[in-house]
């Protein structure tokens, strides 16, 4: 069906109004929450469930408290024993997701840990300790102070990096740390990875839910014979808390974060040491995701506008619905392919909402136009032609054109014997 200029104009106007409403909604908090959910869904579906990085987590968990019979925090001499054990077993790097900021009550504890750090560094095994940023509010300003490891540990050769992470509005951690000297970036440096300015814009590629990394209890690395000899050879070892119910941790701030695995009913809480392992994996393997330029989403919206508006004024509504469904499926497939294969994040919500909004607006215009045309046709012809003809003209408005239609026909004129006499005797 050939569209009039008026119908095309009405469809364009309705589509643009719908897009303005979508643009306004895109700046709201519920919209951002839906975008977060789509990222979480893709993350849950795409996570491989394992890491290719040779990495072991030593979790300070319930079995460790029970087997070692120690309260929290552990004596620093115990950590010194662990460092010596890992060095002797051939670990390539050691990271403690703990802040050793204040000196121990017993100076011998600090001395033991510093000596173990020095021995590891001298043997070519870097030791990285966590630092943190503390917020100090005053009447005139807000200051951030870096809390570094104890000076004796730094003098022994220990490196340090900020272990802080930033969560989104729904408290889920999805973004790589902004600090170039983050704990994970410093620990990844011996592996040949380096932080770049673009890292601050990248999104975390989670390897899987809790337990996706090779995790052993802290005590297993201390007690001889619990792990095979050479188990840590060539591996990065991360040490951190991973306890949920230990009485020793009830009065301390839990080192837990929200991860994006609740999208399909998975566990949301994620131990901080596993989060640091994920960040380290992203730094070392380059798996972190990059957001696509904003122009990509706009290009998809313009494509939907260019396809759906002409289709809505030329094609049957069923065909237009098929086109809209195809565009929606194409957006989802493109977003998934970029996420899982190219490590790019294209939020599918905006182009999807644009397709639905354009389709809905143009469908309403097409429906109103068809109703108006039907009323006009019925008013013009209902008194002159049978209802069947009017219905056909409404269903096929292209039949309404000047000059009519030329056809070859055969006419047969017949008469009945005595028809005139018979008709005079009958009523109308």
Secondary structure, DSSP 8 states (H G I E B T S, - for coil): ----HHHHHHHHHHHHHHHHHHHHHTTSHHHHHHHHHHHHHHHHHH--SS-SS-EEEEEE-HHHHHHHT--SS--HHHHHHHHHHHHHHT-SEEEE-S---S--SSHHHHHHHHHHHHHHHHTT-EEEEEEEEEEEE-SS-EEEEEE---HHHHHTT-EEEE------TTSB--B--S-TTBHHHHHHHTTT----GGGGGEE-----STT-SEEEEHHHHHSTTSS-TTTTTT-EEEEEE--SS-GGGTTS---EEE-STTTTT---EEEHHHHHHHHHHHHHH---EEE--HHHHHHHHHHHHHHHHHHHHHS-HHHHHHHHHHHHHHHHHHHHHIIIII-EE--SHHHHHHHHHHHHHHHHHHHHHHHHHHHHHHHHHTTTS-HHHHHHHHHTGGG--TT-------------TTHHHHHHTS--
